[in-house]
Amino acid sequence: MSGELERLLPDPGPTSVAEQLEDLVPSELARGDRPYVITNFAVTLDGRATISGRSGAIGSETDTAMLVGLRASVDAVMIGGGTLRAERYGRMIANPQIRARRERRGLAHDPLAVIVSARMDLPWDVGLFSEGGRVLVVTSSTLGPPPTRVPLRVDRHQGGVDLGTALGRLRHERGIRLLLCEGGPHLHAELHAAGLVDEMFVTLAPKLAGGEGPRMLEGALAGTVGLELAWLLSAGSELFARYRVRRGG
């Protein structure tokens, strides 16, 4: 369900997606060694990250608005190959008015789409490769990509993808300051295990999925990751939380 957005914490009152994301300014958040990394995920009350194999059925229109608002604020959006296959991504910013607003803020018209796929076994027929924008594939495969209708570059790694190295190259070679990772669960776990996540945006949907299925994170961590709640919003019975990752404990 969707509805008017209310801030529950820290200062209760009506709010909007734009107001809550106004401090996501790449030039202010940029790190020297890698992009500032935020993640976004929607989960059911029983912790499922997909329903019938896809995440789109979990969140509401308000969740979609939050996702679009995050994409509109960042330099790059990272997803895993499995998520691309399951969700069938099109252009990262489909709305030309939002692309124009990005340009007025000094951002590229589209965030760079960063696809992490060790084997490069990607669905090359999806709209992401034909509808506009820019794409970078991070891979350890020696295969070459087929021709695409959008500009596509490849970042190759030997012996397996190293996310720390990939993020360093994004910062120093492509000027990426703020990056949004949309998953999936294995990619999110790998980023957290390597200590590469700065903030998390989590939508808690008022739904129960039951059965077997992926959670927000799928994979081992080096230890417990401490989080600090920055704000908590509600739209009807749906909750939106923003957490900052605590360093050093």
N, C-alpha and C positions, 0 to 999 in steps of 0.2 A: 504494500500500500504506500501511498505517498501523501504528503500533506504539508502544512506550514512548518517551516523549520524552526525549532526552538533550541536555544542553547541552555543546557542544564547546568553545565560547569564550564568555566569558573564563575561567570556572571550571568545568572538566569535572565532570559528575555528572548524576544524574537530576533532572528538573524537570517542570513542567506548564505548560499554556497560561496558567492563572490566575497562577502565580508569575511568568512572564515578562512579563505585561502589568500587573502590580500597580502600576507607576509611571505608568500612563496615567491621571492624575487631572486632569480638566478645570480645576479651580480652581487647580492648581499650574502647569499648562502655558499657561494663557491669556495671550495677547498683548494689547496695547492697541489695535492697529490692525486686526487681523483674527484669525480663529481660528487656533490652532496646527493645521497641516495634516499629516496622515499619509496615505500611500497604501498600498494592498495589491494585490499581483498574483501570480498563479501562472504560471510559464512552463515549457516543456519544456527539455530539455538543449540542443536546437538553437535555442532562443530564441523558439519560437512561443507566442503568447498565447491561441490558440484551437485546438481540434480540431473539424473539421466545423462551423466557424462559432460554436462556443460554448466558454466557458472552463471550464464545470463538469466536463468530462471530464479535465482536466489534473491536479487535485489529488486527495488522498485524504480519508478521514474526518478525519484530523488537520488537514489544510488547512482543511476546513470548520469544525472546532472553533476554529482560529485566527481565521477570519473572523468567526464568531459572537462570540468573545471580544473582538475589536476593535469590532464593532458595539455590544456591550454596554457599552463603556467611553466612547463618544463622545457628544457632543451632537447631531451631524448626520452623515448619510452622503450623499455626493455621487456621482451617476452621470450619464453622458451619455445623451442620447436614444437613440443607437444601441445602447448596452449594454442599456438597458431593453427595446428591441425584441427584441434577440437572446436575452436571458436570461429575459425574462418574470417580472420580480420580483413577489413577493408582499409581505406585511407584513415590514418590516425585522427585527423581533424576533417570531418566530412563537410562541416558548415563553413562556407566561404566567409561569412561575417566574422566568425571566430578566428579564422586565419588572418583576416584583415586587422582584427584587434591585436593579434599577436605581433604583427608587423609594426603597428603603431607603438607597441611597448618595446620595440627594438629586438624582438625575437624573430627567428626564421618563420616563414609562413606555415610550415609543418614541423613538428618535432621529428628528429631523426629516429626512425624505427630501428631498434637494435635487436636482432634475432639471434639467440644463442642456440646453436644446433651442432653438436659434435660431429654428427654424420652428414649434415646438410641434407637430410631427407625431409624436404619441405614441400608443402602443397603449392606449387608454383602457379596454380590457376586462381589463387585467391586474389581479391581486389587490392590487397596491400601492394602487390607487384604490378598493378596496372592502372590504379585510379589516381595516382599523383602522390607526391611526397618523396622522401629519400629513405633508403634502406641500407643498413650495414649488417652483414651476417658474420657472427663470431663463431669460428669452427676450427676443428682439428682435422677435418677431412681435406684430402688433396683434390677432391672433385671441384670442377668449375660450375658456376651457376648457369642456367640457361639464359637466353636473352630475355630481358624484362623491359616493360614500358616506363619504368621509373629508374632514376639513377641508383645503382646498386654497387656497393663496394664489399670486399671481403677482408676480414681480420683473421689470419691463420695462426694457429698455435700448434706446436709440435708436442705430441704425446698426451694431448688432452687440453681442453679449454681451461685457462687460468683466469678466473674472474677478476682478481686483483690487477693482473697485467692488462686485461681488457679495459677495465675502468681507467687505469692510468693512461692508456693510449687514447681513450675517449677524451680525457681532460687535456692532455698535452698536444695531441695531434689534430683533434677536431674541435677543441674549445668548448666541450660539453661541461657545463657548470652544475646543472640540476637535472637529475635523472629519476624517472618514475619506473619502477618495476611492477608489472602486472602479473607476474608469475609465469608458470604455475608453481605448485607446492614444492617441487624439488629444487627449482631455481631459487625460490625464496629461502629454503633451508640452506642452500649452498652459500648464499650471500650472508646470511646470519652467521653461519659457521666460520666464515672468513672475517667476520667483524666489519662488514662493508655496508651495513644499513644504519641510517641516521634517524629516520622516522618511519612510523607505520600509520596508515589510515585504514581503519577496519570498520566495515558495515556488519552489524549483527541483525540479521533478518528474523522477523517473528514467525519462523517456520521450523518444522521438524521434518527431516528427510529420512532418517532411519537407514538401515541396511549398511552395506559396505561402500566405502568411497574415500577419496582423498580428504585430508584435513588441510588447514592453512599451510602447515609445514609438513613435508614428508622427507625425512632424512635426519641423520644424527647431527647434534650440535656439540661443540667442545665443552659446553657447560650451560647453565641457566642464563638466559639473556634478561637483564633487568630493564623494566620499562617505566616511564613516567607519563602519567596522563596529562596531556596539554589541554584538551577540551572534550566535552561530551555533548552531543546534539541528539534531538529526537525529531522524527517526522511520523506522527501517529505512533505506532508501536515499534517502528524501526529505529535502531540506535546507530549513531555514527561517532566513532572514537578516533582521536588522534593521539598517538603515543610517541614520545621521544626515547630513543635507546640510551640507557645509562651506561657510561663508560667506566671501566675500572671497578666493577662490582655489581 
